[in-house]
Amino acid sequence: MNGNYNTLAICLPCKSPLSTWSLALWRTCCDCYWRMPCIYLVRFFQCMHTYTASGTQAFKRVCFHSAPSHLSLSTMDPTHPLSSGDAWNRLCDVVEYSGIFDSEKRQPHSKCMVDTRVALRGSLRELLDRHDQTNIWLNGLAGVGKTSIAFTIAEEMKRAGRLAATFFFSHKHAQGATEIIPTIAYQLALTFPRIRDDITRAVENDGILLSSDKSRGDQMRELIINPLHTLKFRQETPYAIIIDALDECFSAEEAARLVALLTDTLSGPDLPIIHLIFTSRPEGHIRTAMQASVHEISLTTRDDDTIQDVRLFLRVSLDKIRTSRPAVFGHPPKPWPSHDEFETLAFKTGGLFVYAAMAINFISATGHHPRQRLDLLLREKSTVGADIDQLYRQIIATSENPLAHCRMLASIIQLFRPLSLIQLQGLFHEDQETLAVTLEVFSPVILNPPDNVGTVEIYHASLRDFIRDPTRSKDFHVDDAHAHEHLARCCLDFLTREATDGPEYSYARVVWDHHLALAHHGSDIRKRFALFTKGPFFASAHDLNFRISLLNMREICLSLKWIRNPSDIAAAWRVIKALRRVEKKARRRDENV
């Protein structure tokens, strides 16, 4: 976006870096609960005044609920001196709490079962006890248990008082690299209270230090390295920072730069001993970024320890099923499964913990006979060990309407943030029973909290890969564009028929244009959008949060891939007229402040 582009169709003369209207709108729309992925940042305002002598333009991340009570005009204005309390609150506002390993948003937490991964965990503890700074890269294919190991080690280090910080990337919660350094700095301030004042002082002295436009190097130096220099305990017990699932980072380039930045800067001789543990798939850009001195541990599915650990997991889990279902297995429970059945199932896992876990979920599903479910899994012959794609196909095939349910599954995968069952019901306009049946079919691969309050999420990232890859999912493939088309249609329909509040309403009004931009532009969705622009909700000016999402629509509607016939041009023109109404209303607000 160039400097002549007038976001929101206005460019207000400024007495300060931000106009008073922009500040008021920012406070109205600020939300510390959820932030959209970096690529979907809405250009919230763009004033001609710049924050720095170099002319770097100031953009703010748009957020979407009410502002916390501690935010004030002074905390928003980078030129206004901040108090220590304001600076700390400002840091807390940009922390990605879902990236912290034991965050409630990441429930249920994946961890190693007792007596599994014993040798590997022992080796990691030995490395973490060293008094020379060590960088560790734990890599392996999807499903080998990297996150479970990272979580277990983080738990052990926290109990020992040696966990400096964590950041667990995930597709749904924490996938942007922009929040990682402030999040690590926040945790370091809690781990080492002596450096909290140094961190807050850095925020006080640089009003845009926490901005996503600030270089990661500057943030690293001011928020982490300089404060750590004040700690003089080089010979004391070493600490650990754990970064999990680097491959889930939204940008491969950002992930590579992050690795290089952390490994380069945390190895200084005047810093505390802080070991770094990274986990990821063995992808090329991450391997290139790793220093030659990194200690690499590759998890395979063929080594004896892994195979025995998977067998132990299966044995314990199947025993729990057997003893918890007396109506099926009797009391005392009869032996089950047979030796041959167990060996066949263990062979089919091929050393993949994720296959074993989802197989257990499938066998133990409520309302089904465990014997029959196990027989169904074992019926398909496998000659190459684990075939997780085959498991996914078997689970989907148990549905009465596999294709329709697959489309629903693809839509859930493409949500920009997770929603609960009740919220999905409102957004998809499905009755709760129908949606619950769909989720029940996919219960082995989808986490659906029984209280209907927690969010519905996929069990493992490999399911997303499966659905999106036509060579793997075959007849069950749903491409991203069609999934986004379904979500865009749901958002437009929901906003057309509803005038209420709630999480699904907030979701629809904020991301409808992003789903629309990524959607397959078939005639149906284009007709729905044209009708939507004629509706009273679109024409109203009471909802400023909704109006912000119009900013991207100008580009969407005027792009060649969208304009195809006169009705599309008319819809685009209605968007432009709506933007002009917002412009006039904004000018009146600014004049009256």
Phi and psi in degrees as a GROMACS rama.xvg file:
@    title "Ramachandran Plot"
@    xaxis  label "Phi"
@    yaxis  label "Psi"
@TYPE xy
-85.8702  172.873  ASN-2
-67.6443  -17.1662  GLY-3
-89.7356  -3.07006  ASN-4
-80.697  118.432  TYR-5
-92.665  91.5496  ASN-6
-59.5509  140.012  THR-7
64.8416  13.0691  LEU-8
61.4626  21.8037  ALA-9
-136.68  151.456  ILE-10
-140.649  96.0953  CYS-11
-84.1777  137.929  LEU-12
-63.829  135.756  PRO-13
-109.946  135.604  CYS-14
-90.7513  -20.1727  LYS-15
-136.116  175.996  SER-16
-56.2567  -28.0925  PRO-17
-123.481  140.441  LEU-18
-70.1965  156.011  SER-19
-63.1313  -34.3397  THR-20
-65.5551  -42.8722  TRP-21
-62.0312  -39.8747  SER-22
-63.9524  -42.1725  LEU-23
-63.5698  -41.8933  ALA-24
-66.5137  -38.345  LEU-25
-60.6851  -45.0992  TRP-26
-63.3363  -38.4535  ARG-27
-62.6926  -37.3546  THR-28
-100.919  -0.113977  CYS-29
-70.029  135.847  CYS-30
-143.725  115.412  ASP-31
-90.5965  1.61826  CYS-32
-81.4862  -38.536  TYR-33
-149.264  139.442  TRP-34
-126.805  145.211  ARG-35
-77.0337  158.058  MET-36
-56.6419  154.801  PRO-37
-55.3128  -39.3527  CYS-38
-67.3855  -18.0871  ILE-39
-105.005  22.9847  TYR-40
-61.7562  129.144  LEU-41
-85.8608  134.55  VAL-42
-73.8518  100.967  ARG-43
-75.5726  -47.5619  PHE-44
-153.69  157.995  PHE-45
-145.631  96.684  GLN-46
-94.3328  153.602  CYS-47
-67.4568  -27.9206  MET-48
-67.0282  140.059  HIS-49
-116.713  156.468  THR-50
-81.0445  -28.4934  TYR-51
-124.644  158.894  THR-52
-63.5385  -26.2288  ALA-53
-75.6596  -9.47704  SER-54
88.2952  16.5534  GLY-55
-63.2411  127.015  THR-56
-79.8858  145.899  GLN-57
-96.5357  116.034  ALA-58
-116.084  146.197  PHE-59
-116.783  147.602  LYS-60
-71.9471  130.701  ARG-61
-84.0907  133.603  VAL-62
-126.74  169.242  CYS-63
-130.991  18.1013  PHE-64
-131.465  -160.756  HIS-65
-77.3888  149.63  SER-66
-74.8349  147.972  ALA-67
-64.2276  153.77  PRO-68
-64.023  -24.1072  SER-69
-79.3269  -9.51023  HIS-70
-77.897  134.852  LEU-71
-138.187  176.431  SER-72
-57.17  -39.0847  LEU-73
-67.32  -32.7362  SER-74
-75.1778  -17.782  THR-75
-87.8235  -23.8494  MET-76
-94.2222  113.128  ASP-77
-64.4175  -17.3588  PRO-78
-89.7685  -7.99655  THR-79
-88.2065  132.62  HIS-80
-61.2952  136.764  PRO-81
-101.545  144.555  LEU-82
-81.6314  168.618  SER-83
-60.8955  -40.2493  SER-84
-65.8881  -40.5417  GLY-85
-62.3939  -41.8032  ASP-86
-64.4831  -41.873  ALA-87
-64.7765  -43.0059  TRP-88
-62.7476  -37.8325  ASN-89
-64.2137  -40.5123  ARG-90
-63.5088  -45.1455  LEU-91
-60.2114  -31.6091  CYS-92
-66.6707  -28.5953  ASP-93
-100.84  0.0168155  VAL-94
-69.3749  135.773  VAL-95
-92.7191  89.2523  GLU-96
-64.6991  -28.888  TYR-97
-69.1643  -12.383  SER-98
-82.7207  -14.2554  GLY-99
-74.5425  136.892  ILE-100
-57.4619  -36.3106  PHE-101
-104.802  25.5731  ASP-102
-61.0257  142.91  SER-103
-63.0158  -27.7073  GLU-104
-67.4543  -16.2053  LYS-105
-99.6334  9.53919  ARG-106
-65.5346  147.787  GLN-107
-76.9163  141.311  PRO-108
-75.1628  137.216  HIS-109
-92.828  121.775  SER-110
-140.179  164.681  LYS-111
-73.3046  139.05  CYS-112
-69.266  150.599  MET-113
-54.7634  138.095  VAL-114
70.9172  15.8042  ASP-115
-114.046  154.936  THR-116
56.5111  31.2  ARG-117
-63.1165  -49.4977  VAL-118
-64.5803  -43.2264  ALA-119
-64.644  -44.9353  LEU-120
-64.1765  -35.6098  ARG-121
-64.2217  -42.0139  GLY-122
-63.9103  -40.6798  SER-123
-65.4409  -39.7867  LEU-124
-63.813  -38.3463  ARG-125
-61.8171  -43.1591  GLU-126
-64.708  -38.3933  LEU-127
-75.233  -13.6526  LEU-128
-87.4051  -8.47051  ASP-129
-67.7859  151.248  ARG-130
-101.534  15.333  HIS-131
-119.632  133.693  ASP-132
-56.3361  130.003  GLN-133
-127.298  135.221  THR-134
-105.26  124.887  ASN-135
-117.734  130.894  ILE-136
-118.674  110.241  TRP-137
-98.1981  110.553  LEU-138
-125.694  159.07  ASN-139
175.145  165.75  GLY-140
-67.7655  165.53  LEU-141
-58.5226  133.426  ALA-142
95.3133  0.568738  GLY-143
-85.4122  -6.16811  VAL-144
101.531  25.8191  GLY-145
-62.9186  -45.8073  LYS-146
-66.7104  -37.5841  THR-147
-61.2417  -41.8562  SER-148
-66.2165  -45.1866  ILE-149
-60.8582  -42.3419  ALA-150
-64.8584  -43.8523  PHE-151
-63.5254  -43.3184  THR-152
-64.6772  -40.5518  ILE-153
-61.3176  -41.8034  ALA-154
-61.6253  -45.4542  GLU-155
-63.3734  -42.7962  GLU-156
-67.9954  -34.6902  MET-157
-66.926  -42.2983  LYS-158
-61.5211  -33.9606  ARG-159
-82.4682  -1.72266  ALA-160
71.7882  27.449  GLY-161
-123.825  14.0815  ARG-162
-92.9767  114.167  LEU-163
-79.8297  -46.7347  ALA-164
-170.098  161.534  ALA-165
-140.127  156.557  THR-166
-149.006  114.803  PHE-167
-106.443  106.938  PHE-168
-67.7222  148.914  PHE-169
-155.226  156.192  SER-170
-63.7913  -34.0523  HIS-171
-98.1453  -27.1696  LYS-172
-111.007  -52.0222  HIS-173
-136.165  93.8987  ALA-174
-122.735  -3.44054  GLN-175
-99.5068  143.28  GLY-176
-83.7729  -5.86409  ALA-177
-69.7119  -27.3601  THR-178
-94.9949  -7.82492  GLU-179
-67.0259  -41.8704  ILE-180
-68.8865  -46.7137  ILE-181
-59  -35.6388  PRO-182
-67.5116  -41.4095  THR-183
-65.6317  -42.6278  ILE-184
-60.4014  -41.2523  ALA-185
-59.13  -45.5943  TYR-186
-68.2819  -37.4365  GLN-187
-62.6081  -37.0857  LEU-188
-64.9677  -30.7152  ALA-189
-78.8816  -36.9837  LEU-190
-70.9638  -41.6659  THR-191
-120.316  83.7461  PHE-192
-55.2721  -23.841  PRO-193
-64.8497  -23.0209  ARG-194
-98.5251  0.575825  ILE-195
-59.7824  -42.9814  ARG-196
-63.2922  -35.5801  ASP-197
-66.5434  -38.699  ASP-198
-68.0046  -46.8086  ILE-199
-65.9387  -33.2771  THR-200
-64.2877  -37.215  ARG-201
-63.8448  -39.5275  ALA-202
-67.887  -38.6803  VAL-203
-61.0774  -40.5564  GLU-204
-79.3185  -19.1773  ASN-205
-133.198  103.269  ASP-206
-63.7148  -21.1519  GLY-207
-114.023  20.5137  ILE-208
-60.0836  -33.3355  LEU-209
-91.0497  0.996623  LEU-210
-69.5816  147.786  SER-211
-67.3676  -15.8552  SER-212
-81.1422  -16.4017  ASP-213
-70.9299  142.883  LYS-214
-66.2607  145.689  SER-215
-62.6845  -33.0324  ARG-216
-63.4536  -43.4224  GLY-217
-64.079  -43.4211  ASP-218
-62.1592  -43.9165  GLN-219
-61.0758  -44.6028  MET-220
-66.2041  -46.9606  ARG-221
-79.0617  -35.3759  GLU-222
-92.2507  -23.5681  LEU-223
-123.783  -57.7237  ILE-224
-66.75  -53.6096  ILE-225
-59.2629  -45.9982  ASN-226
-61.1335  -39.5939  PRO-227
-66.3082  -26.9628  LEU-228
-61.6345  -23.8168  HIS-229
-78.0969  -10.6534  THR-230
-89.5071  125.761  LEU-231
-115.061  71.8582  LYS-232
-142.168  53.236  PHE-233
-57.9444  -30.3868  ARG-234
-92.9321  0.361026  GLN-235
-80.7599  179.509  GLU-236
-56.8928  132.133  THR-237
-71.9951  154.074  PRO-238
-111.912  178.11  TYR-239
-140.119  141.25  ALA-240
-114.617  128.247  ILE-241
-116.746  121.842  ILE-242
-114.774  112.627  ILE-243
-104.883  145.608  ASP-244
60.0852  51.6628  ALA-245
-55.8137  -31.367  LEU-246
-68.7919  -13.0062  ASP-247
-85.6278  -6.05353  GLU-248
-60.2521  137.008  CYS-249
-58.0708  -35.4612  PHE-250
-118.16  124.761  SER-251
-62.6239  -37.8951  ALA-252
-65.5336  -41.0801  GLU-253
-63.503  -40.4024  GLU-254
-61.7609  -44.6963  ALA-255
-64.2181  -42.8544  ALA-256
-65.1916  -37.0768  ARG-257
-63.2046  -45.0045  LEU-258
-59.1739  -49.0968  VAL-259
-61.4446  -41.0151  ALA-260
-64.7666  -47.3199  LEU-261
-67.1193  -45.4043  LEU-262
-67.9894  -33.8343  THR-263
-72.1132  -44.2779  ASP-264
-87.3172  -25.9416  THR-265
-89.1784  4.86698  LEU-266
-100.901  9.95573  SER-267
-64.8961  148.47  GLY-268
-69.8103  -20.2505  PRO-269
-97.1124  12.2655  ASP-270
-105.475  157.011  LEU-271
-58.6655  157.163  PRO-272
-77.2648  108.414  ILE-273
-126.096  107.318  ILE-274
-75.5723  149.222  HIS-275
-113.028  129.399  LEU-276
-117.304  122.149  ILE-277
-111.586  141.7  PHE-278
-125.928  144.687  THR-279
-172.038  171.162  SER-280
-70.9693  157.175  ARG-281
-78.1343  63.1439  PRO-282
-87.8378  150.44  GLU-283
-61.0528  -43.3945  GLY-284
-66.8567  -30.3312  HIS-285
-75.4091  -41.4043  ILE-286
-60.3929  -41.0437  ARG-287
-63.3553  -36.8705  THR-288
-74.2087  -23.8638  ALA-289
-68.6411  138.355  MET-290
-70.0276  158.599  GLN-291
-62.9209  -24.9616  ALA-292
-84.256  -0.0342114  SER-293
-65.4445  142.464  VAL-294
-91.3221  106.43  HIS-295
-93.2468  131.304  GLU-296
-123.282  114.454  ILE-297
-99.2877  121.399  SER-298
-86.04  126.564  LEU-299
-116.378  167.253  THR-300
-99.7673  4.70506  THR-301
-112.864  -11.1139  ARG-302
-74.3219  153.575  ASP-303
-60.6871  -39.8235  ASP-304
-61.8414  -44.0999  ASP-305
-64.4102  -45.0727  THR-306
-60.8767  -43.4852  ILE-307
-67.3668  -36.6865  GLN-308
-65.3943  -40.8193  ASP-309
-65.0312  -40.4567  VAL-310
-62.8194  -41.4263  ARG-311
-62.9762  -43.532  LEU-312
-59.4058  -45.0669  PHE-313
-62.9286  -45.3744  LEU-314
-61.9457  -47.5194  ARG-315
-64.3043  -43.0503  VAL-316
-67.4049  -42.1611  SER-317
-66.7614  -36.1504  LEU-318
-63.641  -38.0699  ASP-319
-63.806  -40.7096  LYS-320
-62.689  -44.6786  ILE-321
-63.3584  -44.368  ARG-322
-79.024  -19.0067  THR-323
-92.6326  -2.07749  SER-324
-124.479  67.4736  ARG-325
-62.2137  -28.8947  PRO-326
-65.7392  -24.5027  ALA-327
-95.3457  -43.883  VAL-328
-106.423  -0.226994  PHE-329
82.8198  174.09  GLY-330
-137.398  113.815  HIS-331
-67.8394  154.476  PRO-332
-65.4165  141.119  PRO-333
-75.2689  155.079  LYS-334
-60.1304  137.355  PRO-335
-171.287  142.224  TRP-336
-76.5552  175.483  PRO-337
-70.9733  166.926  SER-338
-58.9481  -44.9742  HIS-339
-65.6831  -39.6062  ASP-340
-63.5088  -43.3315  GLU-341
-64.0186  -44.1281  PHE-342
-64.1629  -37.8498  GLU-343
-65.6302  -43.9924  THR-344
-63.7175  -43.5037  LEU-345
-61.4844  -38.2761  ALA-346
-65.4651  -40.3072  PHE-347
-66.947  -27.0276  LYS-348
-66.8915  -30.5526  THR-349
59.4733  25.0718  GLY-350
84.3155  6.92562  GLY-351
-93.1673  117.327  LEU-352
-63.8018  -36.1957  PHE-353
-65.9545  -36.2192  VAL-354
-64.3676  -45.7573  TYR-355
-60.905  -43.7321  ALA-356
-64.9166  -43.4232  ALA-357
-73.1786  -30.911  MET-358
-63.3252  -42.2221  ALA-359
-64.3071  -42.0528  ILE-360
-59.4077  -40.6363  ASN-361
-66.392  -44.9611  PHE-362
-66.7591  -37.4951  ILE-363
-92.1721  7.39574  SER-364
-55.5152  135.673  ALA-365
-61.1685  139.347  THR-366
85.5909  5.33514  GLY-367
-128.137  152.447  HIS-368
-82.2278  122.573  HIS-369
-57.1609  -37.7041  PRO-370
-61.9953  -45.4211  ARG-371
-66.4038  -38.2143  GLN-372
-67.1086  -39.1687  ARG-373
-65.7155  -42.8232  LEU-374
-58.6106  -39.8098  ASP-375
-63.1679  -40.9038  LEU-376
-65.6858  -38.7368  LEU-377
-82.9026  -11.7781  LEU-378
-64.9384  -39.1185  ARG-379
-75.4737  127.698  GLU-380
-79.1651  139.678  LYS-381
-126.78  132.214  SER-382
-112.704  -1.71837  THR-383
-126.221  28.5994  VAL-384
75.2239  -136.621  GLY-385
-65.2201  135.357  ALA-386
-136.569  84.914  ASP-387
-67.6644  -28.8117  ILE-388
-63.7791  -38.8523  ASP-389
-64.0031  -39.9408  GLN-390
-62.0899  -44.8086  LEU-391
-60.9812  -43.1785  TYR-392
-64.1404  -38.5543  ARG-393
-64.8636  -41.9442  GLN-394
-64.0298  -45.3366  ILE-395
-64.5662  -37.9076  ILE-396
-66.2491  -19.7535  ALA-397
-73.5303  -10.9796  THR-398
-73.7935  149.427  SER-399
-71.0771  -27.3244  GLU-400
-134.445  75.8302  ASN-401
-57.228  -42.8271  PRO-402
-67.4007  -43.4788  LEU-403
-64.8965  -42.8768  ALA-404
-67.2623  -31.9174  HIS-405
-66.8318  -39.8981  CYS-406
-63.4354  -38.5753  ARG-407
-64.6448  -41.862  MET-408
-61.784  -43.4541  LEU-409
-62.4655  -36.7613  ALA-410
-66.33  -41.0102  SER-411
-62.5376  -39.1185  ILE-412
-64.4409  -35.2084  ILE-413
-88.7911  0.748833  GLN-414
-59.1114  143.487  LEU-415
-76.2034  -21.6117  PHE-416
-150.945  151.634  ARG-417
-67.5223  148.581  PRO-418
-125.108  158.677  LEU-419
-79.7114  171.455  SER-420
-58.5878  -44.3052  LEU-421
-65.5179  -39.1439  ILE-422
-67.7631  -39.5443  GLN-423
-63.0519  -39.0348  LEU-424
-59.2813  -43.8269  GLN-425
-67.8181  -42.8317  GLY-426
-69.4939  -44.7408  LEU-427
-81.8392  -9.43942  PHE-428
57.3101  43.1763  HIS-429
-110.772  147.393  GLU-430
-70.7253  151.667  ASP-431
-61.0866  -35.6128  GLN-432
-65.1405  -44.9982  GLU-433
-61.926  -45.0904  THR-434
-66.8736  -39.0291  LEU-435
-64.0135  -37.5278  ALA-436
-63.7599  -42.7181  VAL-437
-59.4639  -47.1518  THR-438
-68.3136  -30.7965  LEU-439
-65.6288  -39.5155  GLU-440
-58.1835  -40.5416  VAL-441
-95.5917  16.058  PHE-442
-57.4852  -29.406  SER-443
-66.846  -21.3253  PRO-444
-121.784  -0.265646  VAL-445
-127.266  136.473  ILE-446
-91.4167  113.268  LEU-447
-125.66  101.034  ASN-448
-55.7215  137.223  PRO-449
-66.0486  -21.3892  PRO-450
-83.5384  -1.77055  ASP-451
61.321  13.5154  ASN-452
-102.211  -42.6077  VAL-453
-67.2494  169.593  GLY-454
-88.6781  151.875  THR-455
-88.0635  124.118  VAL-456
-142.515  156.886  GLU-457
-74.4184  150.654  ILE-458
-70.8132  -38.299  TYR-459
-149.796  148.345  HIS-460
-61.8232  -21.8662  ALA-461
-64.3635  -25.4548  SER-462
-66.92  -41.0901  LEU-463
-61.0004  -43.3716  ARG-464
-61.9219  -40.3639  ASP-465
-63.1471  -50.0615  PHE-466
-63.307  -35.5674  ILE-467
-84.3734  -13.974  ARG-468
-103.243  108.518  ASP-469
-64.4034  -25.5735  PRO-470
-71.9147  -20.1907  THR-471
-98.9956  -46.7662  ARG-472
-85.828  -19.0849  SER-473
53.2467  -117.511  LYS-474
-64.402  -19.2506  ASP-475
-94.7066  8.12793  PHE-476
-69.7431  136.693  HIS-477
-131.465  116.479  VAL-478
-75.9073  158.714  ASP-479
-57.4139  -41.5484  ASP-480
-62.5522  -38.9542  ALA-481
-73.3555  -33.6933  HIS-482
-64.9725  -42.8484  ALA-483
-67.1972  -32.7077  HIS-484
-62.0898  -43.7828  GLU-485
-62.0144  -42.9307  HIS-486
-68.2423  -39.8236  LEU-487
-62.5678  -42.8384  ALA-488
-61.3312  -43.2738  ARG-489
-63.1629  -42.8782  CYS-490
-63.2827  -46.9222  CYS-491
-63.4455  -43.8087  LEU-492
-64.1845  -41.3717  ASP-493
-63.7456  -45.0531  PHE-494
-69.8114  -25.9372  LEU-495
-74.9454  -38.4121  THR-496
-94.9192  -17.3448  ARG-497
-113.569  146.705  GLU-498
-138.932  68.6811  ALA-499
-138.715  -168.865  THR-500
-126.28  168.299  ASP-501
137.574  166.063  GLY-502
-59.4016  -40.3267  PRO-503
-70.7688  -33.3515  GLU-504
-65.2721  -45.7257  TYR-505
-61.2205  -41.1799  SER-506
-62.7914  -48.1496  TYR-507
-62.9748  -42.8286  ALA-508
-73.413  -20.9491  ARG-509
-90.485  -36.8484  VAL-510
-116.064  5.56668  VAL-511
-56.6796  -39.19  TRP-512
-72.9116  -29.6301  ASP-513
-71.055  -41.6712  HIS-514
-62.8849  -39.8535  HIS-515
-64.3473  -39.1835  LEU-516
-65.4448  -30.1412  ALA-517
-97.1243  0.597313  LEU-518
-82.6674  158.426  ALA-519
-71.0381  121.712  HIS-520
-88.0953  67.7719  HIS-521
-76.4736  170.78  GLY-522
-64.0529  -33.5042  SER-523
-64.584  -48.5912  ASP-524
-67.6535  -33.5787  ILE-525
-69.476  -36.9044  ARG-526
-66.4905  -40.6908  LYS-527
-63.5104  -39.6115  ARG-528
-66.2832  -40.6849  PHE-529
-60.5613  -42.8238  ALA-530
-65.6798  -38.6524  LEU-531
-60.675  -41.0076  PHE-532
-69.5764  -15.3477  THR-533
-89.7126  -12.0321  LYS-534
-73.7193  159.946  GLY-535
-66.1913  -31.4633  PRO-536
-65.4706  -41.3947  PHE-537
-64.1364  -37.239  PHE-538
-78.218  -19.513  ALA-539
-71.9669  155.665  SER-540
-117.574  13.6755  ALA-541
-80.0977  -21.1747  HIS-542
-104.63  93.8812  ASP-543
-67.4551  -35.2641  LEU-544
-59.2565  -43.9477  ASN-545
-64.8529  -37.3527  PHE-546
-64.3267  -31.7272  ARG-547
-59.8822  -35.791  ILE-548
-70.5652  -9.31375  SER-549
-71.613  -18.0276  LEU-550
-58.3149  -43.0534  LEU-551
-78.3409  -18.5409  ASN-552
-67.2039  -27.5802  MET-553
-59.6346  -43.2931  ARG-554
-69.9758  -39.2778  GLU-555
-63.393  -49.2791  ILE-556
-70.3709  -30.9467  CYS-557
-91.3707  -1.69514  LEU-558
-75.4119  151.14  SER-559
-62.9449  -31.2483  LEU-560
-72.3226  -13.8667  LYS-561
-100.428  -42.3679  TRP-562
-77.4812  112.446  ILE-563
-129.847  -22.1006  ARG-564
-153.156  172.778  ASN-565
-57.756  -34.7801  PRO-566
-66.4776  -32.2289  SER-567
-66.4045  -40.9423  ASP-568
-62.8525  -40.3065  ILE-569
-63.5476  -41.0087  ALA-570
-63.779  -42.3424  ALA-571
-62.1728  -39.5152  ALA-572
-65.9149  -35.9567  TRP-573
-64.3943  -35.7368  ARG-574
-63.0674  -46.0788  VAL-575
-62.642  -40.4718  ILE-576
-65.1371  -36.9911  LYS-577
-63.4784  -40.7076  ALA-578
-62.0097  -37.9327  LEU-579
-66.9281  -36.7024  ARG-580
-63.0359  -41.2175  ARG-581
-62.9042  -40.5069  VAL-582
-58.7502  -48.0292  GLU-583
-63.5684  -43.2906  LYS-584
-63.6452  -38.7861  LYS-585
-65.0638  -41.1868  ALA-586
-63.5523  -41.8735  ARG-587
-63.6426  -41.4879  ARG-588
-59.3846  -45.8881  ARG-589
-66.1421  -35.8194  ASP-590
-70.6498  -27.8514  GLU-591
-88.8488  -11.8547  ASN-592
